[in-house]
Amino acid sequence: MRAVVQRVTQASCTVDGVCTGNIGNGLLVLLGVEEDDSQDDLEWLGQKLVNLRIFSDENGLMNRSVKDIHGQILLISQFTLFAQTKKGNRPSFIRAARPDQAQPLYQQMGAYLKGLLGKETQMGVFGTDMKIDLRNDGPVTIIMNTKDKENF
């Protein structure tokens, strides 16, 4: 799994003019699922997301997690995180999991994060054209990959 994690003061997702998720302070997480991703990848990434200390404490240092600040998470499925652009100018998404595998893992991640945070995970709608609005705080943006855990 790959995730682009952005610390935000607000973020929302709209599909066909309908808001499907809206948060205040918290994390906007763009999630890509790869063919061989498993429950272990999901759990490792979920734990990292809720415990990642990227929110400021009273001294302005990044010492608090989304859990510590009682923040929220907006989770968006994004297969394009697995784009390969090595050859030509049109990206290939061959490494991204097919929808029948990716959608259940996306839904499971939402439920897993809800359990870890004790509050509803706001979600996009898998496989649709989503419009994402956000106010990046900092900006703070981190890219994570469960296949490269030793660097995260």
Secondary structure as the mmCIF struct_conf table of DSSP 4:
data_model
#
loop_
_struct_conf.conf_type_id
_struct_conf.id
_struct_conf.beg_label_comp_id
_struct_conf.beg_label_asym_id
_struct_conf.beg_label_seq_id
_struct_conf.end_label_comp_id
_struct_conf.end_label_asym_id
_struct_conf.end_label_seq_id
STRN STRN1 ARG A 2 VAL A 15
TURN_TY1_P TURN_TY1_P1 ASP A 16 GLY A 17
STRN STRN2 VAL A 18 ILE A 23
BEND BEND1 GLY A 24 ASN A 25
STRN STRN3 GLY A 26 GLY A 32
STRN STRN4 GLU A 34 GLU A 34
TURN_TY1_P TURN_TY1_P2 GLU A 35 ASP A 36
HELX_RH_AL_P HELX_RH_AL_P1 GLN A 39 ASN A 51
STRN STRN5 PHE A 55 SER A 56
TURN_TY1_P TURN_TY1_P3 GLU A 58 ASN A 59
BEND BEND2 GLY A 60 GLY A 60
STRN STRN6 MET A 62 ARG A 64
TURN_TY1_P TURN_TY1_P4 VAL A 66 HIS A 70
STRN STRN7 GLN A 72 SER A 77
HELX_RH_3T_P HELX_RH_3T_P1 PHE A 79 PHE A 82
STRN STRN8 GLN A 84 GLN A 84
BEND BEND3 LYS A 86 ARG A 90
STRN STRN9 SER A 92 SER A 92
TURN_TY1_P TURN_TY1_P5 ILE A 94 ARG A 95
STRN STRN10 ALA A 96 ALA A 96
HELX_LH_PP_P HELX_LH_PP_P1 ALA A 97 ARG A 98
HELX_RH_AL_P HELX_RH_AL_P2 PRO A 99 LEU A 117
TURN_TY1_P TURN_TY1_P6 GLY A 118 GLY A 118
BEND BEND4 LYS A 119 LYS A 119
HELX_LH_PP_P HELX_LH_PP_P2 GLU A 120 THR A 121
STRN STRN11 GLN A 122 MET A 123
TURN_TY1_P TURN_TY1_P7 PHE A 126 GLY A 127
BEND BEND5 THR A 128 THR A 128
STRN STRN12 LYS A 131 ASN A 145
HELX_RH_3T_P HELX_RH_3T_P2 THR A 146 ASN A 151
#
